[in-house]
Amino acid sequence: MDSQLIKPLLLTSLAGLSTIIGSLIGLMFKKENPRFMSSALGFTAGVMVGISFFELLPAGFDELGFIKASIAFFVGFITIFLIDFLIPHEYIGQKEKMDGKIDPKLLRTGLFVAMGIAIHNFPEGMATFYSSMVDIKLGIAIAIAIAIHNIPEGIAVSAPVYKATGSKKKAFLWSFLSGVVEPIGALITALILYPFLNPVILGYLLSGIAGLMVFISIDELLPVSKSYGYLHLPMVSFTGGMIVMVLSLVLLK
């Protein structure tokens, strides 16, 4: 394998498999911490929106111009919307809370969460891989953002599965499978698209990935963050995530 591909694939693997960290946290605590989940998801949304508007989309503007990059952005946005629409799935915090009682549908919920995360992790793997191909510093920034994003997702998969089955092995396995999709997605795209990469294609991909990440943030992460009942915490965390990501991009320049 080309040595240029090793670092991007390694970054993608580390980002995707950070769901394992969340899984272990989910197995350690019988009760989730709503404040932590709300702030973590809001923070992650801010990080992803910050990367999209301050780094990915400007890179698309540089390569393609404003109109083409904007079209690519909306193509990415609409594509992930169609995936969500055509393959319905449940997400963090939607049905797993019943005042501490075990919902008989809890296992199904956990598996739907895993499926939903896997759907999104495939293009997230593309984001980390292609960004790393353009600029390894940018790839590191995106990998960090996705890793932060994947930790609460790992909790969201393992907690309901564990509570429904009592099996730590099953809970860990589903968290692992939902995360491993990310490096698999990067590997597949690397093997298929790598020979055709050029600045124009990368410009389209980065702009489209920006649309994808913005959709995930506003359609899933922020609403779920607010669903925990904290009035201002999600937006405070969101703002903090954007600030941290902008500072990290400045430091990585």
Buried (B, 14 or more C-beta within 10 A) or exposed (E): EEEEBEBBBBBBBBBBBBBBBBBBBBBEEEEBEBEBBBBBBBBBBBBBBBBBBBBBBBBBBEBBEEEBBBBBBEBBBBBBBEBBEEEEBBBBBBBBBEEEEEBEBBBBBBBBBBBBBBBBBBBBBBBBBBBBBBBBBBBBBBBBBBBBBBBBBBBBBBBBBBBBBEEBEBBBBBBBBBBBBBBBBBBBBBEEBBEEBEEEEBBBBBBBBBBBBBBBBBBBBBBBBBBBEBEEBBBBBBBBBBEBBBEBBEEBE
